Amino acid sequence: MLKIGIIGVGTVGTSVCKILEENKDIITARAGVEIKAVSGVVNNLSKKRDVSIKLTDNVDDILNDDSIDIVVELMGGVEKPYDVVKKALEKGKAVVTANKALLAYHRYELQNIAGDTAFEYEAAVAGGIPIINALRDGLSANHIVSIKGIMNGTCNYMLTKMINEGVEYEAILKEAQELGYAEADPTFDVGGFDAAHKLLILASIAYGIDAKPEDILIEGIENISSEDISFAKEFDYSLKLLGIAKMNNEEVELRVHPVLIPNSEMIAKVDGVMNGVSVIGDKVGETMYYGAGAGGDATASAVIANLIDIARAGKSSPMLGFKKPLESGLKLANLDNIQTKYYLRMEVEDKTGVLAKVAAILGAKNISIKTMVQKTSVEGRANLLLSTHRSKELDIKNALEELVQSKVVDNLPTMIRIED
């Protein structure tokens, strides 16, 4: 029997306990040994919980219990869980975590500490979708050309509603909070930080890149408007918050931001709270992974899959997928050198000559307009909605600043990248 200690018996921890009991027969048959949760750590012992395991509010009760084989860390946060997981690994206990923030900051330190001790984290990215094992094992013969992922169900739910039902951002944010999809403070989700943590984990497996959230481009969906949605529909785009990793020669782009993508792409069809990840390998081509990215049972399913892996193998595969460093020495690309197409929304005076000034400023920065729509907003004002041909990120930034400085526009224009 493998005995499990769960640190953080909340929604996911409770589901882990229940699934281990309800699906005991099939889990034992697949693992070759019974896997049993025996104890858990909670912050509040007086709160009633629907589990039959022994509960404590002292994490040392699990860390110092020599009978516990595997620690499941479900605390959330960064530094406190890092200390807990580090201690567990140093005591020779295998670890399974669902904590993407922990891994976004400490994955390489934990890999070094773990050594041959099993450390698994399938549930940290995209909930019940087995994207970690797909990248680390199933696609291990490939150079990964790109990853595009919808990895935050809250944002995807909100954008889907805005597109399909014409709901404004503030209204759908309130609805998402009432449904429990968004927190009272939704910044971590709608600001793109949750998706960024997950992208960094995938990028380490795909490219061996050691980057922190502060090193990459992160933008959220807070400034998306009905005008942007209207443009997307008119030109057959879908609007998604994507985590994007791309290999260009010896550099890797890492970025999280709203994206206009053609409706014909598979990932454009991932709607509602669902997650989807598209991976292109140089030999296999595109593979697509779709499923529930959050929720107690879906995330617990991934946790238990890792427990079964540990029961079968006894020790971990290389935690981040590499037995030795890549000789190619891939490095993080300079964000100013990103090249893609862009959508721009700007409010201008509705009078002769304004469009010519806009076009002249963009042209001076090597930016060519592909499509343009003008919509009257209030009397004497108009919204210009533009898309560009392929341009450089730095050129777009400089052009937007020039538009503001020249007073052609009142405020900094909204910019959304186009991936097609």
Contacts in CASP RR format, 6 or more apart in sequence:
PFRMAT RR
TARGET T0000
AUTHOR 0000-0000-0000
METHOD contacts of the structure
MODEL  1
MLKIGIIGVGTVGTSVCKILEENKDIITARAGVEIKAVSGVVNNLSKKRD
VSIKLTDNVDDILNDDSIDIVVELMGGVEKPYDVVKKALEKGKAVVTANK
ALLAYHRYELQNIAGDTAFEYEAAVAGGIPIINALRDGLSANHIVSIKGI
MNGTCNYMLTKMINEGVEYEAILKEAQELGYAEADPTFDVGGFDAAHKLL
ILASIAYGIDAKPEDILIEGIENISSEDISFAKEFDYSLKLLGIAKMNNE
EVELRVHPVLIPNSEMIAKVDGVMNGVSVIGDKVGETMYYGAGAGGDATA
SAVIANLIDIARAGKSSPMLGFKKPLESGLKLANLDNIQTKYYLRMEVED
KTGVLAKVAAILGAKNISIKTMVQKTSVEGRANLLLSTHRSKELDIKNAL
EELVQSKVVDNLPTMIRIED
1 33 0 8 1.000
1 34 0 8 1.000
1 35 0 8 1.000
1 36 0 8 1.000
2 31 0 8 1.000
2 33 0 8 1.000
2 34 0 8 1.000
2 35 0 8 1.000
2 36 0 8 1.000
2 69 0 8 1.000
2 70 0 8 1.000
2 307 0 8 1.000
2 310 0 8 1.000
2 311 0 8 1.000
3 36 0 8 1.000
3 38 0 8 1.000
3 67 0 8 1.000
3 68 0 8 1.000
3 69 0 8 1.000
3 70 0 8 1.000
4 16 0 8 1.000
4 20 0 8 1.000
4 35 0 8 1.000
4 36 0 8 1.000
4 37 0 8 1.000
4 38 0 8 1.000
4 68 0 8 1.000
4 69 0 8 1.000
4 70 0 8 1.000
4 71 0 8 1.000
4 72 0 8 1.000
4 307 0 8 1.000
5 37 0 8 1.000
5 38 0 8 1.000
5 39 0 8 1.000
5 40 0 8 1.000
5 41 0 8 1.000
5 53 0 8 1.000
5 62 0 8 1.000
5 68 0 8 1.000
5 70 0 8 1.000
5 71 0 8 1.000
5 72 0 8 1.000
6 13 0 8 1.000
6 16 0 8 1.000
6 17 0 8 1.000
6 37 0 8 1.000
6 39 0 8 1.000
6 40 0 8 1.000
6 41 0 8 1.000
6 53 0 8 1.000
6 72 0 8 1.000
6 74 0 8 1.000
7 40 0 8 1.000
7 41 0 8 1.000
7 59 0 8 1.000
7 62 0 8 1.000
7 71 0 8 1.000
7 72 0 8 1.000
7 73 0 8 1.000
7 74 0 8 1.000
7 75 0 8 1.000
7 81 0 8 1.000
7 84 0 8 1.000
8 40 0 8 1.000
8 41 0 8 1.000
8 42 0 8 1.000
8 73 0 8 1.000
8 74 0 8 1.000
8 75 0 8 1.000
9 17 0 8 1.000
9 40 0 8 1.000
9 41 0 8 1.000
9 42 0 8 1.000
9 49 0 8 1.000
9 51 0 8 1.000
9 53 0 8 1.000
9 55 0 8 1.000
9 74 0 8 1.000
10 42 0 8 1.000
10 49 0 8 1.000
10 74 0 8 1.000
11 295 0 8 1.000
11 296 0 8 1.000
12 74 0 8 1.000
12 98 0 8 1.000
12 123 0 8 1.000
12 295 0 8 1.000
12 296 0 8 1.000
12 299 0 8 1.000
12 300 0 8 1.000
12 303 0 8 1.000
13 51 0 8 1.000
13 72 0 8 1.000
13 74 0 8 1.000
13 296 0 8 1.000
13 300 0 8 1.000
13 303 0 8 1.000
14 49 0 8 1.000
14 50 0 8 1.000
14 51 0 8 1.000
14 296 0 8 1.000
15 295 0 8 1.000
15 296 0 8 1.000
15 297 0 8 1.000
15 299 0 8 1.000
15 300 0 8 1.000
16 37 0 8 1.000
16 72 0 8 1.000
16 74 0 8 1.000
16 300 0 8 1.000
16 303 0 8 1.000
16 304 0 8 1.000
17 37 0 8 1.000
17 51 0 8 1.000
17 52 0 8 1.000
17 53 0 8 1.000
18 50 0 8 1.000
18 51 0 8 1.000
18 300 0 8 1.000
19 27 0 8 1.000
19 297 0 8 1.000
19 300 0 8 1.000
19 301 0 8 1.000
19 304 0 8 1.000
20 27 0 8 1.000
20 35 0 8 1.000
20 36 0 8 1.000
20 37 0 8 1.000
20 304 0 8 1.000
21 52 0 8 1.000
24 34 0 8 1.000
27 35 0 8 1.000
27 304 0 8 1.000
27 308 0 8 1.000
28 34 0 8 1.000
28 35 0 8 1.000
30 308 0 8 1.000
31 307 0 8 1.000
31 308 0 8 1.000
31 311 0 8 1.000
31 312 0 8 1.000
32 311 0 8 1.000
32 312 0 8 1.000
33 311 0 8 1.000
35 304 0 8 1.000
35 307 0 8 1.000
35 308 0 8 1.000
35 311 0 8 1.000
37 51 0 8 1.000
37 53 0 8 1.000
37 72 0 8 1.000
38 53 0 8 1.000
38 54 0 8 1.000
38 67 0 8 1.000
38 68 0 8 1.000
39 53 0 8 1.000
39 54 0 8 1.000
39 55 0 8 1.000
39 56 0 8 1.000
39 61 0 8 1.000
39 62 0 8 1.000
39 65 0 8 1.000
39 68 0 8 1.000
40 53 0 8 1.000
40 54 0 8 1.000
40 55 0 8 1.000
40 56 0 8 1.000
40 62 0 8 1.000
41 55 0 8 1.000
41 56 0 8 1.000
41 57 0 8 1.000
41 58 0 8 1.000
41 59 0 8 1.000
41 61 0 8 1.000
41 62 0 8 1.000
42 49 0 8 1.000
42 55 0 8 1.000
42 56 0 8 1.000
42 57 0 8 1.000
43 57 0 8 1.000
44 57 0 8 1.000
45 55 0 8 1.000
45 56 0 8 1.000
45 57 0 8 1.000
49 55 0 8 1.000
56 62 0 8 1.000
59 84 0 8 1.000
62 68 0 8 1.000
62 71 0 8 1.000
63 71 0 8 1.000
63 84 0 8 1.000
63 87 0 8 1.000
63 88 0 8 1.000
63 91 0 8 1.000
63 93 0 8 1.000
68 93 0 8 1.000
69 93 0 8 1.000
69 94 0 8 1.000
70 93 0 8 1.000
70 94 0 8 1.000
70 95 0 8 1.000
70 96 0 8 1.000
70 118 0 8 1.000
70 307 0 8 1.000
70 310 0 8 1.000
71 84 0 8 1.000
71 85 0 8 1.000
71 88 0 8 1.000
71 93 0 8 1.000
71 94 0 8 1.000
71 95 0 8 1.000
71 96 0 8 1.000
72 95 0 8 1.000
72 96 0 8 1.000
72 97 0 8 1.000
72 303 0 8 1.000
72 307 0 8 1.000
73 81 0 8 1.000
73 84 0 8 1.000
73 85 0 8 1.000
73 88 0 8 1.000
73 95 0 8 1.000
73 96 0 8 1.000
73 97 0 8 1.000
73 98 0 8 1.000
73 99 0 8 1.000
73 102 0 8 1.000
74 97 0 8 1.000
74 98 0 8 1.000
74 99 0 8 1.000
74 303 0 8 1.000
75 81 0 8 1.000
75 84 0 8 1.000
75 99 0 8 1.000
76 99 0 8 1.000
76 101 0 8 1.000
76 102 0 8 1.000
77 99 0 8 1.000
77 101 0 8 1.000
77 102 0 8 1.000
78 101 0 8 1.000
78 102 0 8 1.000
78 104 0 8 1.000
78 105 0 8 1.000
78 106 0 8 1.000
81 97 0 8 1.000
81 99 0 8 1.000
81 102 0 8 1.000
82 102 0 8 1.000
82 105 0 8 1.000
82 106 0 8 1.000
82 109 0 8 1.000
82 110 0 8 1.000
85 95 0 8 1.000
85 97 0 8 1.000
85 102 0 8 1.000
85 110 0 8 1.000
86 109 0 8 1.000
86 110 0 8 1.000
86 113 0 8 1.000
88 95 0 8 1.000
89 95 0 8 1.000
89 110 0 8 1.000
89 113 0 8 1.000
89 114 0 8 1.000
89 117 0 8 1.000
89 119 0 8 1.000
90 113 0 8 1.000
92 117 0 8 1.000
93 117 0 8 1.000
94 117 0 8 1.000
94 118 0 8 1.000
94 119 0 8 1.000
94 120 0 8 1.000
94 310 0 8 1.000
94 314 0 8 1.000
94 316 0 8 1.000
95 114 0 8 1.000
95 117 0 8 1.000
95 118 0 8 1.000
95 119 0 8 1.000
95 120 0 8 1.000
96 119 0 8 1.000
96 120 0 8 1.000
96 121 0 8 1.000
96 123 0 8 1.000
96 303 0 8 1.000
96 306 0 8 1.000
96 307 0 8 1.000
96 310 0 8 1.000
97 103 0 8 1.000
97 119 0 8 1.000
97 120 0 8 1.000
97 121 0 8 1.000
97 123 0 8 1.000
97 124 0 8 1.000
98 121 0 8 1.000
98 123 0 8 1.000
98 124 0 8 1.000
98 127 0 8 1.000
98 299 0 8 1.000
98 302 0 8 1.000
98 303 0 8 1.000
99 121 0 8 1.000
99 124 0 8 1.000
100 124 0 8 1.000
100 125 0 8 1.000
100 194 0 8 1.000
100 197 0 8 1.000
100 198 0 8 1.000
100 201 0 8 1.000
101 197 0 8 1.000
102 110 0 8 1.000
102 124 0 8 1.000
103 110 0 8 1.000
103 121 0 8 1.000
103 124 0 8 1.000
103 197 0 8 1.000
103 200 0 8 1.000
103 201 0 8 1.000
104 196 0 8 1.000
104 197 0 8 1.000
104 200 0 8 1.000
104 201 0 8 1.000
104 212 0 8 1.000
104 213 0 8 1.000
105 212 0 8 1.000
105 213 0 8 1.000
107 200 0 8 1.000
107 201 0 8 1.000
107 204 0 8 1.000
107 319 0 8 1.000
107 320 0 8 1.000
108 204 0 8 1.000
108 210 0 8 1.000
108 320 0 8 1.000
110 119 0 8 1.000
110 319 0 8 1.000
111 119 0 8 1.000
111 318 0 8 1.000
111 319 0 8 1.000
111 320 0 8 1.000
114 316 0 8 1.000
114 319 0 8 1.000
115 316 0 8 1.000
115 319 0 8 1.000
116 315 0 8 1.000
116 316 0 8 1.000
117 315 0 8 1.000
117 316 0 8 1.000
118 309 0 8 1.000
118 310 0 8 1.000
118 313 0 8 1.000
118 314 0 8 1.000
118 315 0 8 1.000
118 316 0 8 1.000
119 316 0 8 1.000
119 319 0 8 1.000
120 306 0 8 1.000
120 309 0 8 1.000
120 310 0 8 1.000
120 316 0 8 1.000
121 132 0 8 1.000
121 201 0 8 1.000
121 306 0 8 1.000
122 128 0 8 1.000
122 130 0 8 1.000
122 131 0 8 1.000
122 132 0 8 1.000
122 133 0 8 1.000
122 302 0 8 1.000
122 303 0 8 1.000
122 305 0 8 1.000
122 306 0 8 1.000
123 299 0 8 1.000
123 300 0 8 1.000
123 302 0 8 1.000
123 303 0 8 1.000
123 306 0 8 1.000
124 132 0 8 1.000
124 198 0 8 1.000
124 201 0 8 1.000
125 131 0 8 1.000
125 132 0 8 1.000
125 151 0 8 1.000
125 198 0 8 1.000
125 201 0 8 1.000
125 202 0 8 1.000
126 151 0 8 1.000
126 198 0 8 1.000
126 275 0 8 1.000
126 276 0 8 1.000
126 277 0 8 1.000
126 289 0 8 1.000
126 291 0 8 1.000
126 293 0 8 1.000
127 275 0 8 1.000
127 292 0 8 1.000
127 293 0 8 1.000
127 294 0 8 1.000
127 295 0 8 1.000
127 298 0 8 1.000
127 299 0 8 1.000
127 302 0 8 1.000
128 291 0 8 1.000
128 292 0 8 1.000
128 293 0 8 1.000
128 298 0 8 1.000
128 299 0 8 1.000
128 301 0 8 1.000
128 302 0 8 1.000
129 275 0 8 1.000
129 276 0 8 1.000
129 277 0 8 1.000
129 289 0 8 1.000
129 290 0 8 1.000
129 291 0 8 1.000
129 292 0 8 1.000
129 293 0 8 1.000
129 302 0 8 1.000
130 289 0 8 1.000
130 302 0 8 1.000
130 305 0 8 1.000
131 202 0 8 1.000
131 277 0 8 1.000
131 279 0 8 1.000
131 289 0 8 1.000
132 201 0 8 1.000
132 202 0 8 1.000
132 205 0 8 1.000
133 305 0 8 1.000
134 279 0 8 1.000
134 287 0 8 1.000
134 289 0 8 1.000
135 144 0 8 1.000
135 202 0 8 1.000
135 205 0 8 1.000
135 206 0 8 1.000
135 279 0 8 1.000
136 205 0 8 1.000
136 317 0 8 1.000
136 318 0 8 1.000
136 320 0 8 1.000
136 321 0 8 1.000
137 317 0 8 1.000
139 279 0 8 1.000
139 281 0 8 1.000
139 284 0 8 1.000
139 287 0 8 1.000
140 321 0 8 1.000
141 283 0 8 1.000
141 284 0 8 1.000
142 281 0 8 1.000
142 282 0 8 1.000
142 283 0 8 1.000
142 284 0 8 1.000
143 247 0 8 1.000
143 281 0 8 1.000
143 282 0 8 1.000
143 283 0 8 1.000
144 206 0 8 1.000
144 207 0 8 1.000
144 245 0 8 1.000
144 247 0 8 1.000
144 279 0 8 1.000
144 280 0 8 1.000
144 281 0 8 1.000
144 282 0 8 1.000
145 246 0 8 1.000
145 247 0 8 1.000
145 280 0 8 1.000
145 281 0 8 1.000
145 282 0 8 1.000
145 285 0 8 1.000
146 244 0 8 1.000
146 245 0 8 1.000
146 246 0 8 1.000
146 247 0 8 1.000
146 278 0 8 1.000
146 279 0 8 1.000
146 280 0 8 1.000
147 199 0 8 1.000
147 202 0 8 1.000
147 203 0 8 1.000
147 206 0 8 1.000
147 243 0 8 1.000
147 244 0 8 1.000
147 245 0 8 1.000
147 246 0 8 1.000
147 277 0 8 1.000
147 278 0 8 1.000
147 279 0 8 1.000
147 280 0 8 1.000
148 242 0 8 1.000
148 243 0 8 1.000
148 244 0 8 1.000
148 267 0 8 1.000
148 277 0 8 1.000
148 278 0 8 1.000
148 419 0 8 1.000
149 195 0 8 1.000
149 199 0 8 1.000
149 242 0 8 1.000
149 243 0 8 1.000
149 244 0 8 1.000
149 267 0 8 1.000
149 275 0 8 1.000
149 276 0 8 1.000
149 277 0 8 1.000
149 278 0 8 1.000
150 156 0 8 1.000
150 240 0 8 1.000
150 241 0 8 1.000
150 242 0 8 1.000
150 243 0 8 1.000
150 267 0 8 1.000
150 270 0 8 1.000
150 274 0 8 1.000
150 275 0 8 1.000
150 276 0 8 1.000
150 277 0 8 1.000
151 194 0 8 1.000
151 195 0 8 1.000
151 198 0 8 1.000
151 199 0 8 1.000
151 243 0 8 1.000
151 275 0 8 1.000
151 276 0 8 1.000
151 277 0 8 1.000
151 293 0 8 1.000
152 189 0 8 1.000
152 192 0 8 1.000
152 194 0 8 1.000
152 195 0 8 1.000
152 241 0 8 1.000
152 275 0 8 1.000
153 181 0 8 1.000
153 189 0 8 1.000
153 272 0 8 1.000
153 273 0 8 1.000
153 274 0 8 1.000
153 275 0 8 1.000
153 293 0 8 1.000
153 294 0 8 1.000
154 176 0 8 1.000
154 181 0 8 1.000
154 182 0 8 1.000
154 186 0 8 1.000
154 189 0 8 1.000
154 190 0 8 1.000
154 194 0 8 1.000
154 273 0 8 1.000
155 189 0 8 1.000
155 190 0 8 1.000
155 192 0 8 1.000
155 195 0 8 1.000
155 220 0 8 1.000
155 221 0 8 1.000
155 241 0 8 1.000
156 240 0 8 1.000
156 241 0 8 1.000
156 270 0 8 1.000
156 271 0 8 1.000
156 272 0 8 1.000
156 273 0 8 1.000
156 274 0 8 1.000
156 275 0 8 1.000
157 172 0 8 1.000
157 176 0 8 1.000
157 181 0 8 1.000
157 272 0 8 1.000
157 273 0 8 1.000
158 169 0 8 1.000
158 172 0 8 1.000
158 173 0 8 1.000
158 176 0 8 1.000
158 182 0 8 1.000
158 190 0 8 1.000
158 221 0 8 1.000
159 221 0 8 1.000
159 224 0 8 1.000
159 239 0 8 1.000
159 240 0 8 1.000
159 241 0 8 1.000
159 258 0 8 1.000
160 271 0 8 1.000
160 272 0 8 1.000
161 167 0 8 1.000
161 172 0 8 1.000
161 175 0 8 1.000
161 272 0 8 1.000
162 168 0 8 1.000
162 169 0 8 1.000
162 172 0 8 1.000
162 224 0 8 1.000
162 226 0 8 1.000
162 229 0 8 1.000
162 239 0 8 1.000
163 229 0 8 1.000
163 232 0 8 1.000
163 233 0 8 1.000
163 238 0 8 1.000
163 239 0 8 1.000
164 271 0 8 1.000
166 226 0 8 1.000
166 229 0 8 1.000
167 175 0 8 1.000
168 225 0 8 1.000
168 226 0 8 1.000
169 221 0 8 1.000
169 222 0 8 1.000
169 224 0 8 1.000
169 225 0 8 1.000
173 182 0 8 1.000
173 186 0 8 1.000
173 190 0 8 1.000
176 182 0 8 1.000
176 186 0 8 1.000
177 183 0 8 1.000
177 184 0 8 1.000
177 186 0 8 1.000
181 273 0 8 1.000
182 189 0 8 1.000
182 190 0 8 1.000
183 189 0 8 1.000
187 193 0 8 1.000
188 194 0 8 1.000
190 220 0 8 1.000
190 221 0 8 1.000
190 222 0 8 1.000
191 218 0 8 1.000
191 219 0 8 1.000
191 220 0 8 1.000
191 221 0 8 1.000
191 222 0 8 1.000
192 218 0 8 1.000
192 219 0 8 1.000
192 220 0 8 1.000
192 221 0 8 1.000
192 241 0 8 1.000
192 256 0 8 1.000
192 257 0 8 1.000
193 213 0 8 1.000
193 218 0 8 1.000
195 241 0 8 1.000
195 242 0 8 1.000
195 243 0 8 1.000
195 256 0 8 1.000
196 213 0 8 1.000
196 216 0 8 1.000
196 218 0 8 1.000
196 243 0 8 1.000
196 256 0 8 1.000
197 213 0 8 1.000
198 243 0 8 1.000
199 216 0 8 1.000
199 243 0 8 1.000
199 244 0 8 1.000
199 245 0 8 1.000
199 254 0 8 1.000
199 256 0 8 1.000
200 209 0 8 1.000
200 211 0 8 1.000
200 212 0 8 1.000
200 213 0 8 1.000
200 216 0 8 1.000
200 254 0 8 1.000
202 245 0 8 1.000
202 277 0 8 1.000
203 209 0 8 1.000
203 211 0 8 1.000
203 245 0 8 1.000
203 252 0 8 1.000
203 254 0 8 1.000
204 210 0 8 1.000
204 320 0 8 1.000
205 320 0 8 1.000
205 321 0 8 1.000
206 245 0 8 1.000
206 279 0 8 1.000
207 245 0 8 1.000
207 247 0 8 1.000
207 252 0 8 1.000
207 326 0 8 1.000
207 330 0 8 1.000
208 320 0 8 1.000
208 322 0 8 1.000
208 325 0 8 1.000
208 326 0 8 1.000
208 330 0 8 1.000
209 252 0 8 1.000
209 254 0 8 1.000
209 330 0 8 1.000
209 331 0 8 1.000
209 332 0 8 1.000
211 254 0 8 1.000
211 332 0 8 1.000
215 254 0 8 1.000
215 332 0 8 1.000
216 254 0 8 1.000
216 255 0 8 1.000
216 256 0 8 1.000
216 332 0 8 1.000
216 335 0 8 1.000
217 254 0 8 1.000
217 255 0 8 1.000
217 256 0 8 1.000
217 257 0 8 1.000
217 335 0 8 1.000
217 338 0 8 1.000
218 255 0 8 1.000
218 256 0 8 1.000
218 257 0 8 1.000
219 256 0 8 1.000
219 257 0 8 1.000
219 258 0 8 1.000
220 241 0 8 1.000
220 256 0 8 1.000
220 257 0 8 1.000
220 258 0 8 1.000
221 241 0 8 1.000
221 258 0 8 1.000
223 414 0 8 1.000
224 239 0 8 1.000
224 258 0 8 1.000
224 416 0 8 1.000
225 345 0 8 1.000
225 414 0 8 1.000
227 345 0 8 1.000
227 375 0 8 1.000
227 383 0 8 1.000
227 385 0 8 1.000
228 239 0 8 1.000
228 343 0 8 1.000
228 345 0 8 1.000
228 385 0 8 1.000
228 414 0 8 1.000
228 416 0 8 1.000
229 239 0 8 1.000
230 375 0 8 1.000
230 385 0 8 1.000
231 237 0 8 1.000
231 343 0 8 1.000
231 345 0 8 1.000
231 373 0 8 1.000
231 385 0 8 1.000
231 387 0 8 1.000
232 238 0 8 1.000
232 239 0 8 1.000
232 260 0 8 1.000
234 373 0 8 1.000
235 260 0 8 1.000
235 371 0 8 1.000
235 387 0 8 1.000
236 262 0 8 1.000
236 263 0 8 1.000
236 264 0 8 1.000
237 260 0 8 1.000
237 261 0 8 1.000
237 262 0 8 1.000
237 263 0 8 1.000
237 268 0 8 1.000
237 418 0 8 1.000
238 260 0 8 1.000
238 261 0 8 1.000
238 262 0 8 1.000
238 263 0 8 1.000
238 265 0 8 1.000
238 268 0 8 1.000
238 269 0 8 1.000
239 258 0 8 1.000
239 259 0 8 1.000
239 260 0 8 1.000
239 416 0 8 1.000
240 258 0 8 1.000
240 259 0 8 1.000
240 261 0 8 1.000
240 267 0 8 1.000
240 268 0 8 1.000
240 270 0 8 1.000
241 256 0 8 1.000
241 257 0 8 1.000
241 258 0 8 1.000
241 259 0 8 1.000
242 256 0 8 1.000
242 257 0 8 1.000
242 258 0 8 1.000
242 259 0 8 1.000
242 261 0 8 1.000
242 267 0 8 1.000
242 419 0 8 1.000
243 255 0 8 1.000
243 256 0 8 1.000
243 257 0 8 1.000
244 253 0 8 1.000
244 254 0 8 1.000
244 255 0 8 1.000
244 256 0 8 1.000
244 257 0 8 1.000
244 259 0 8 1.000
244 419 0 8 1.000
245 252 0 8 1.000
245 253 0 8 1.000
245 254 0 8 1.000
246 252 0 8 1.000
246 253 0 8 1.000
247 330 0 8 1.000
248 333 0 8 1.000
250 328 0 8 1.000
250 329 0 8 1.000
250 330 0 8 1.000
250 331 0 8 1.000
251 330 0 8 1.000
251 331 0 8 1.000
251 332 0 8 1.000
251 333 0 8 1.000
251 334 0 8 1.000
252 330 0 8 1.000
252 331 0 8 1.000
252 332 0 8 1.000
252 333 0 8 1.000
253 333 0 8 1.000
253 335 0 8 1.000
253 338 0 8 1.000
254 332 0 8 1.000
254 333 0 8 1.000
255 335 0 8 1.000
255 338 0 8 1.000
257 416 0 8 1.000
257 417 0 8 1.000
258 416 0 8 1.000
258 417 0 8 1.000
259 416 0 8 1.000
259 417 0 8 1.000
259 418 0 8 1.000
259 419 0 8 1.000
260 343 0 8 1.000
260 416 0 8 1.000
260 417 0 8 1.000
260 418 0 8 1.000
260 419 0 8 1.000
260 420 0 8 1.000
261 267 0 8 1.000
261 268 0 8 1.000
261 418 0 8 1.000
261 419 0 8 1.000
261 420 0 8 1.000
262 268 0 8 1.000
262 420 0 8 1.000
263 269 0 8 1.000
265 278 0 8 1.000
265 420 0 8 1.000
266 278 0 8 1.000
266 286 0 8 1.000
266 288 0 8 1.000
267 276 0 8 1.000
267 277 0 8 1.000
267 278 0 8 1.000
267 288 0 8 1.000
270 276 0 8 1.000
270 290 0 8 1.000
273 292 0 8 1.000
273 293 0 8 1.000
273 294 0 8 1.000
274 290 0 8 1.000
274 291 0 8 1.000
274 292 0 8 1.000
274 293 0 8 1.000
275 290 0 8 1.000
275 291 0 8 1.000
275 292 0 8 1.000
275 293 0 8 1.000
275 294 0 8 1.000
276 288 0 8 1.000
276 289 0 8 1.000
276 290 0 8 1.000
276 291 0 8 1.000
277 288 0 8 1.000
277 289 0 8 1.000
278 286 0 8 1.000
278 287 0 8 1.000
278 288 0 8 1.000
278 289 0 8 1.000
279 286 0 8 1.000
279 287 0 8 1.000
279 288 0 8 1.000
279 289 0 8 1.000
280 286 0 8 1.000
280 287 0 8 1.000
281 287 0 8 1.000
291 298 0 8 1.000
292 298 0 8 1.000
293 299 0 8 1.000
310 316 0 8 1.000
335 393 0 8 1.000
336 392 0 8 1.000
336 393 0 8 1.000
336 394 0 8 1.000
336 397 0 8 1.000
337 392 0 8 1.000
337 393 0 8 1.000
337 394 0 8 1.000
338 392 0 8 1.000
338 393 0 8 1.000
339 390 0 8 1.000
339 391 0 8 1.000
339 392 0 8 1.000
339 393 0 8 1.000
340 390 0 8 1.000
340 391 0 8 1.000
340 393 0 8 1.000
340 417 0 8 1.000
340 418 0 8 1.000
340 419 0 8 1.000
341 370 0 8 1.000
341 387 0 8 1.000
341 388 0 8 1.000
341 389 0 8 1.000
341 390 0 8 1.000
341 391 0 8 1.000
341 417 0 8 1.000
341 418 0 8 1.000
341 419 0 8 1.000
341 420 0 8 1.000
342 367 0 8 1.000
342 387 0 8 1.000
342 388 0 8 1.000
342 391 0 8 1.000
342 396 0 8 1.000
342 415 0 8 1.000
342 416 0 8 1.000
342 417 0 8 1.000
342 418 0 8 1.000
343 385 0 8 1.000
343 386 0 8 1.000
343 387 0 8 1.000
343 388 0 8 1.000
343 415 0 8 1.000
343 416 0 8 1.000
343 417 0 8 1.000
343 418 0 8 1.000
344 384 0 8 1.000
344 385 0 8 1.000
344 386 0 8 1.000
344 387 0 8 1.000
344 388 0 8 1.000
344 400 0 8 1.000
344 413 0 8 1.000
344 414 0 8 1.000
344 415 0 8 1.000
345 383 0 8 1.000
345 384 0 8 1.000
345 385 0 8 1.000
345 386 0 8 1.000
345 413 0 8 1.000
345 414 0 8 1.000
345 415 0 8 1.000
346 358 0 8 1.000
346 383 0 8 1.000
346 384 0 8 1.000
346 386 0 8 1.000
346 403 0 8 1.000
346 409 0 8 1.000
346 413 0 8 1.000
346 414 0 8 1.000
347 377 0 8 1.000
347 381 0 8 1.000
347 382 0 8 1.000
347 383 0 8 1.000
347 384 0 8 1.000
347 409 0 8 1.000
347 410 0 8 1.000
347 411 0 8 1.000
348 354 0 8 1.000
348 355 0 8 1.000
348 358 0 8 1.000
348 381 0 8 1.000
348 382 0 8 1.000
348 383 0 8 1.000
348 384 0 8 1.000
348 408 0 8 1.000
348 409 0 8 1.000
349 380 0 8 1.000
349 381 0 8 1.000
349 382 0 8 1.000
350 374 0 8 1.000
350 376 0 8 1.000
350 380 0 8 1.000
350 381 0 8 1.000
350 382 0 8 1.000
351 380 0 8 1.000
354 408 0 8 1.000
355 372 0 8 1.000
355 374 0 8 1.000
355 384 0 8 1.000
357 406 0 8 1.000
357 408 0 8 1.000
358 384 0 8 1.000
358 386 0 8 1.000
358 403 0 8 1.000
358 408 0 8 1.000
359 369 0 8 1.000
361 399 0 8 1.000
361 402 0 8 1.000
361 403 0 8 1.000
361 406 0 8 1.000
361 408 0 8 1.000
362 368 0 8 1.000
362 369 0 8 1.000
362 386 0 8 1.000
362 388 0 8 1.000
362 399 0 8 1.000
363 399 0 8 1.000
364 399 0 8 1.000
364 402 0 8 1.000
365 395 0 8 1.000
365 396 0 8 1.000
365 398 0 8 1.000
365 399 0 8 1.000
365 402 0 8 1.000
366 391 0 8 1.000
366 392 0 8 1.000
366 395 0 8 1.000
367 388 0 8 1.000
367 389 0 8 1.000
367 391 0 8 1.000
367 395 0 8 1.000
367 396 0 8 1.000
367 399 0 8 1.000
368 388 0 8 1.000
368 389 0 8 1.000
368 391 0 8 1.000
369 386 0 8 1.000
369 387 0 8 1.000
369 388 0 8 1.000
369 389 0 8 1.000
370 386 0 8 1.000
370 387 0 8 1.000
370 388 0 8 1.000
370 389 0 8 1.000
371 386 0 8 1.000
371 387 0 8 1.000
372 384 0 8 1.000
372 385 0 8 1.000
372 386 0 8 1.000
372 387 0 8 1.000
373 384 0 8 1.000
373 385 0 8 1.000
373 386 0 8 1.000
374 382 0 8 1.000
374 383 0 8 1.000
374 384 0 8 1.000
374 385 0 8 1.000
375 382 0 8 1.000
375 383 0 8 1.000
375 385 0 8 1.000
376 382 0 8 1.000
376 383 0 8 1.000
377 383 0 8 1.000
387 418 0 8 1.000
388 396 0 8 1.000
396 415 0 8 1.000
400 412 0 8 1.000
400 413 0 8 1.000
400 415 0 8 1.000
401 412 0 8 1.000
403 409 0 8 1.000
403 413 0 8 1.000
404 411 0 8 1.000
404 412 0 8 1.000
END
